[in-house]
């Protein structure tokens, strides 16, 4: 098939760009003719608090793409749609995660489908996002008007889609494992490179945003420190700045036990952070799914997560990690204490390695190939 992928892709950065690169390569392996159309401007500067929207340097995710779409310039949407139509694609796939892109994606999908036999598939990370804004529902409804099939990657998103658009044709496929961050390195070497203590290390990884609950983890840490000399390694760019979190570490008396690395992490450094930790902690207040679990699984690391969205679908309680109630520092602290008291790292790491085989790119490509037929349930 001739397939066009539309969404964030190299040279833009972030998890969705990584996802698109991996999907591109796996579709090529199946002998499809694949092309990527991405953004010339993804966000206006005032909507993007990070330092750069582009990769710092290439690290195994460079794929060919056309930067044709300005998210706030409708003329570019029409131009991109006309060019895609001129290529006579069999399938156009949009990676959808934010209603901000609803007008853009909805317009392109409408123009591509109009008077053509092209199928349109949306791979949905979210339906309505965690941090809701005026217009979210209207923009999402517009985006979904001209979609033939939806692929969802958690049952939580599947339920959300059916509530929002009853009867929407959808297929559930688990979010595949990220394969682009290299191999694990010995824990001792990783900690030495990061100048971390040789004792227990827990990792909070990813963009720091209010819904991700870093403040809950900080409040849990004093209780953990009463039993175990842990170091909390916080890695990820902060959309709020770090002053608030630094202040909280001082107020709670835990500043010496928290290491903040709040710059954007290049892909070739990801392995070092995951290799250094004993467990990844996701104290989210809300979520649908999280690609951080798939990165943790790539490196064989168990996860302690909150019972929100689809996290408990991927983090198997008592097997590949522990699940706790959200916004509950005491429960989170007790889970971390138990993890160390009961020496759960080795048995859970072995189970993670077994479990990660379920999260294959082949399953996603199979679903995409079937999306042009009438097999969807």
C-alpha positions as CSV (number, residue, x, y, z in Angstrom):
1,X,0.0,0.0,0.0
2,X,1.0,3.6,-0.4
3,X,0.7,5.0,3.1
4,X,1.0,8.6,4.3
5,X,1.7,9.3,8.0
6,X,0.7,12.7,9.2
7,X,1.8,14.1,12.6
8,X,4.9,15.0,14.6
9,X,8.0,13.5,13.1
10,X,11.7,14.1,12.7
11,X,13.3,16.7,12.7
12,X,10.7,17.5,15.5
13,X,11.4,15.9,18.8
14,X,9.5,14.0,21.5
15,X,7.8,10.6,22.0
16,X,5.3,11.0,19.2
17,X,8.1,11.8,16.7
18,X,9.9,8.6,18.0
19,X,6.7,6.6,17.5
20,X,6.3,7.9,14.0
21,X,9.8,7.0,13.1
22,X,9.4,3.4,14.4
23,X,6.1,3.0,12.7
24,X,7.6,4.3,9.4
25,X,10.4,1.7,9.6
26,X,8.1,-1.2,10.5
27,X,5.8,-0.4,7.6
28,X,8.7,-0.2,5.3
29,X,9.7,-3.7,6.5
30,X,6.4,-5.0,5.2
31,X,7.2,-3.5,1.8
32,X,4.7,-0.6,2.0
33,X,5.4,2.6,0.2
34,X,5.5,5.0,3.2
35,X,5.8,8.8,3.3
36,X,5.6,11.3,6.3
37,X,4.1,14.7,6.3
38,X,4.9,16.7,9.4
39,X,4.9,20.3,10.7
40,X,6.9,23.2,9.6
41,X,5.5,24.8,12.8
42,X,3.9,22.5,15.4
43,X,3.1,25.0,18.1
44,X,3.3,28.8,18.2
45,X,6.1,29.8,20.5
46,X,3.7,31.1,23.2
47,X,2.0,27.7,23.5
48,X,5.3,25.8,23.8
49,X,7.2,26.4,27.0
50,X,10.1,24.1,26.1
51,X,13.4,25.4,24.7
52,X,13.2,23.9,21.3
53,X,10.7,21.9,19.3
54,X,13.4,20.1,17.2
55,X,15.8,17.3,18.1
56,X,19.1,18.4,19.6
57,X,20.8,15.8,17.5
58,X,19.9,12.7,15.6
59,X,20.0,9.4,17.5
60,X,18.6,6.7,15.4
61,X,15.2,8.4,14.6
62,X,16.0,10.4,11.5
63,X,13.4,9.5,8.8
64,X,12.5,11.4,5.6
65,X,9.6,13.8,6.0
66,X,8.1,16.8,4.4
67,X,7.6,19.8,6.7
68,X,4.4,21.1,5.1
69,X,2.0,21.9,7.9
70,X,1.8,25.0,10.0
71,X,-0.7,24.3,12.8
72,X,-2.1,27.8,12.8
73,X,-2.0,28.5,9.0
74,X,-5.0,27.0,7.2
75,X,-3.5,27.7,3.8
76,X,-0.8,25.1,4.6
77,X,-3.5,22.5,5.5
78,X,-5.1,22.9,2.1
79,X,-1.7,22.7,0.4
80,X,-0.7,19.6,2.3
81,X,-4.0,17.9,1.5
82,X,-3.7,18.7,-2.2
83,X,-0.2,17.3,-2.3
84,X,-1.2,14.1,-0.5
85,X,-4.2,13.6,-2.8
86,X,-2.0,14.1,-5.8
87,X,0.1,11.1,-4.7
88,X,-3.0,8.8,-4.8
89,X,-2.5,7.2,-1.4
90,X,-4.3,4.0,-0.3
91,X,-4.2,5.0,3.4
92,X,-3.5,8.2,5.4
93,X,-2.7,7.7,9.1
94,X,-2.9,10.6,11.6
95,X,-1.3,10.3,15.1
96,X,-3.8,12.2,17.3
97,X,-3.3,13.3,20.8
98,X,-4.5,16.9,21.3
99,X,-7.6,18.8,20.2
100,X,-5.4,21.8,19.2
101,X,-4.7,19.9,16.1
102,X,-8.3,19.0,15.4
103,X,-9.0,21.7,12.9
104,X,-5.8,21.0,11.0
105,X,-6.2,17.2,10.9
106,X,-9.9,17.3,10.3
107,X,-9.5,19.6,7.3
108,X,-6.7,17.5,5.8
109,X,-8.7,14.3,6.3
110,X,-11.8,15.8,4.7
111,X,-10.0,17.0,1.7
112,X,-8.0,13.8,1.2
113,X,-11.1,11.6,1.5
114,X,-13.3,13.8,-0.7
115,X,-14.0,12.1,-4.0
116,X,-11.2,9.6,-3.5
117,X,-11.0,6.0,-2.3
118,X,-8.4,6.9,0.4
119,X,-8.9,5.4,3.8
120,X,-8.2,7.6,6.9
121,X,-7.1,6.0,10.2
122,X,-6.5,7.9,13.4
123,X,-4.2,6.4,16.0
124,X,-5.5,8.0,19.2
125,X,-3.3,8.6,22.3
126,X,-6.2,10.5,23.8
127,X,-9.7,11.6,22.9
128,X,-10.0,14.5,25.3
129,X,-6.7,15.4,27.0
130,X,-5.9,15.5,30.7
131,X,-5.6,19.3,30.9
132,X,-8.9,20.4,29.4
133,X,-9.5,23.6,27.6
134,X,-12.4,25.4,26.0
135,X,-13.0,24.1,22.5
136,X,-11.6,20.6,23.2
137,X,-14.8,18.7,22.4
138,X,-15.7,20.8,19.4
139,X,-12.2,20.5,17.9
140,X,-12.1,16.7,18.5
141,X,-15.5,16.2,17.0
142,X,-14.4,18.1,13.9
143,X,-11.2,16.0,13.7
144,X,-13.2,12.7,13.9
145,X,-15.8,13.6,11.3
146,X,-13.9,12.1,8.4
147,X,-12.2,9.0,9.9
148,X,-12.8,5.5,8.6
149,X,-11.1,3.6,11.4
150,X,-9.6,4.4,14.8
151,X,-6.8,2.5,16.5
152,X,-6.6,2.9,20.3
153,X,-3.8,1.8,22.5
154,X,-5.5,1.3,25.8
155,X,-8.9,0.2,26.8
156,X,-9.3,3.5,28.7
157,X,-9.0,5.4,25.4
158,X,-11.3,2.8,23.8
159,X,-14.0,3.6,26.4
160,X,-13.4,7.3,26.1
161,X,-13.8,7.1,22.3
162,X,-17.1,5.1,22.5
163,X,-18.5,7.6,25.0
164,X,-17.5,10.5,22.8
165,X,-18.5,8.9,19.5
166,X,-20.8,5.9,20.1
167,X,-20.3,3.2,17.5
168,X,-17.0,4.5,16.2
169,X,-15.2,1.7,14.4
170,X,-12.1,1.0,16.4
171,X,-9.4,-1.7,17.1
172,X,-7.4,-2.0,20.3
173,X,-3.7,-2.6,19.9
174,X,-1.3,-2.2,22.9
175,X,1.2,0.6,22.6
176,X,4.4,-1.0,21.2
177,X,7.8,-1.0,23.0
178,X,10.1,1.8,22.0
179,X,13.2,0.3,20.4
180,X,15.3,3.4,19.7
181,X,17.1,4.0,23.0
182,X,19.8,1.4,22.8
183,X,20.5,-1.3,25.3
184,X,20.8,-1.2,29.1
185,X,24.2,-0.7,30.6
186,X,25.3,-2.0,34.0
187,X,23.6,-0.2,36.8
188,X,26.8,0.6,38.6
189,X,28.3,2.2,35.5
190,X,25.2,4.2,34.8
191,X,25.1,5.6,38.4
192,X,28.8,6.4,38.2
193,X,28.3,8.4,35.0
194,X,25.4,10.3,36.7
195,X,27.4,10.8,39.9
196,X,24.6,9.0,41.9
197,X,25.0,7.1,45.1
198,X,25.4,3.3,44.8
199,X,22.3,2.6,47.0
200,X,18.6,2.7,45.9
201,X,17.5,4.9,43.0
202,X,13.9,5.6,41.8
203,X,13.2,7.4,38.6
204,X,10.6,9.9,37.5
205,X,11.0,10.4,33.8
206,X,9.2,12.6,31.2
207,X,7.9,16.1,30.7
208,X,7.0,17.6,34.1
209,X,3.4,18.7,34.1
210,X,0.8,19.1,36.9
211,X,-1.2,16.0,36.0
212,X,1.9,13.8,36.3
213,X,2.0,14.2,40.0
214,X,5.6,14.9,40.8
215,X,4.5,16.8,43.8
216,X,2.8,13.7,45.1
217,X,6.0,11.7,44.8
218,X,7.9,14.5,46.6
219,X,5.4,14.3,49.5
220,X,5.8,10.6,49.6
221,X,9.6,10.7,49.8
222,X,10.0,11.7,53.5
223,X,8.1,8.5,54.5
224,X,10.2,6.4,52.2
225,X,13.4,7.9,53.6
226,X,12.5,6.8,57.1
227,X,13.1,3.2,55.9
228,X,15.3,3.3,52.9
229,X,18.1,5.8,51.8
230,X,16.7,6.2,48.3
231,X,17.6,8.9,45.8
232,X,14.9,10.2,43.6
233,X,16.1,11.0,40.1
234,X,13.8,13.4,38.3
235,X,14.5,13.6,34.5
236,X,12.6,15.7,32.1
237,X,11.9,19.1,30.8
238,X,9.6,21.2,33.1
239,X,6.7,23.1,31.5
240,X,6.3,25.0,34.8
241,X,9.9,25.8,35.7
242,X,11.7,24.1,38.6
243,X,11.5,26.7,41.3
244,X,8.3,25.3,42.8
245,X,9.7,21.8,43.0
246,X,13.0,22.9,44.4
247,X,11.1,24.9,47.0
248,X,9.1,21.8,48.0
249,X,12.3,19.6,48.4
250,X,13.6,22.2,50.8
251,X,10.3,22.5,52.7
252,X,10.1,18.7,53.0
253,X,13.7,18.3,54.0
254,X,14.5,16.0,51.1
255,X,16.7,18.3,48.9
256,X,19.8,16.0,49.5
257,X,17.8,13.0,48.2
258,X,16.5,14.5,45.0
259,X,18.5,14.9,41.8
260,X,16.9,17.1,39.1
261,X,17.9,16.8,35.5
262,X,15.3,19.1,33.9
263,X,16.9,19.6,30.4
264,X,15.5,17.8,27.4
265,X,17.1,14.3,27.2
266,X,18.6,13.3,23.9
267,X,17.7,9.8,22.8
268,X,21.2,8.5,23.3
269,X,21.1,9.4,27.0
270,X,17.8,7.7,27.8
271,X,19.5,4.3,28.4
272,X,21.7,5.8,31.1
273,X,18.8,7.1,33.2
274,X,16.8,3.9,33.0
275,X,19.8,1.7,33.6
276,X,20.6,3.7,36.8
277,X,17.3,3.1,38.5
278,X,15.8,0.2,40.4
279,X,12.2,1.1,39.6
280,X,10.3,3.8,37.6
281,X,7.6,5.7,39.4
282,X,4.6,7.2,37.6
283,X,2.5,9.1,40.2
284,X,0.0,10.5,37.7
285,X,-3.2,12.2,38.8
286,X,-4.8,11.4,35.4
287,X,-3.8,9.6,32.2
288,X,-5.0,7.5,29.4
289,X,-1.7,5.7,28.8
290,X,2.0,6.5,29.0
291,X,4.8,5.6,26.7
292,X,7.1,5.8,29.7
293,X,6.0,2.4,30.7
294,X,7.1,1.0,27.3
295,X,10.5,2.6,27.8
296,X,10.8,1.1,31.2
297,X,9.9,-2.3,29.9
298,X,12.5,-2.0,27.1
299,X,15.1,-1.7,29.8
300,X,13.6,-4.4,32.0
301,X,12.5,-2.0,34.8
302,X,9.4,-2.5,36.9
303,X,7.0,0.4,37.4
304,X,5.1,1.7,40.4
305,X,2.1,3.6,38.9
306,X,-1.2,5.1,40.0
307,X,-4.5,3.5,39.0
308,X,-5.6,6.0,36.4
309,X,-6.5,5.6,32.7
310,X,-4.9,2.6,31.2
311,X,-1.8,2.3,33.3
312,X,-3.1,-0.7,35.2
313,X,-3.6,-2.4,31.9
314,X,0.1,-2.3,31.2
315,X,1.6,-2.3,34.7
316,X,0.4,-5.7,36.1
317,X,-0.1,-5.3,39.9
318,X,2.2,-7.7,41.8
319,X,3.8,-8.9,38.6
320,X,5.5,-6.2,36.6
321,X,5.1,-3.5,39.3
322,X,2.7,-2.1,41.8
323,X,-0.5,-0.1,41.4
324,X,-1.6,2.5,44.0
325,X,-4.5,5.0,44.2
326,X,-3.8,8.4,42.7
327,X,-3.0,11.6,44.7
328,X,-2.2,9.5,47.8
329,X,1.4,10.1,49.0
330,X,1.0,7.6,51.9
331,X,0.0,4.8,49.6
332,X,2.7,5.6,47.1
333,X,5.3,5.7,49.9
334,X,4.2,2.3,51.2
335,X,4.5,0.8,47.7
336,X,8.0,2.0,47.3
337,X,8.9,0.8,50.8
338,X,7.4,-2.6,50.1
339,X,9.3,-2.8,46.8
340,X,12.6,-2.6,48.7
341,X,11.5,-4.5,51.8
342,X,10.4,-7.5,49.8
343,X,13.2,-7.3,47.3
344,X,10.8,-7.2,44.4
345,X,13.2,-5.9,41.7
346,X,14.6,-9.2,40.5
347,X,11.3,-11.2,40.2
348,X,9.4,-8.2,38.7
349,X,12.2,-7.5,36.2
350,X,12.1,-11.1,35.0
351,X,8.3,-10.8,34.6
352,X,8.7,-7.5,32.7
353,X,11.0,-9.2,30.2
354,X,8.4,-11.9,29.6
355,X,5.6,-9.4,29.4
356,X,7.2,-7.0,26.9
357,X,6.8,-9.5,24.0
358,X,3.1,-8.6,24.0
359,X,3.9,-5.0,22.9
360,X,5.1,-5.6,19.3
361,X,5.1,-3.4,16.3
362,X,4.0,-6.3,14.2
363,X,0.6,-6.2,16.0
364,X,0.2,-2.6,15.2
365,X,1.2,-3.0,11.5
366,X,-1.3,-6.0,11.3
367,X,-4.1,-3.7,12.5
368,X,-3.1,-1.0,10.0
369,X,-3.1,-3.5,7.1
370,X,-6.5,-4.7,8.1
371,X,-7.9,-1.2,8.4
372,X,-8.5,-1.0,4.6
373,X,-10.7,-4.1,4.8
374,X,-14.0,-4.6,6.5
375,X,-12.5,-6.7,9.3
376,X,-12.7,-4.0,12.0
377,X,-15.1,-5.1,14.8
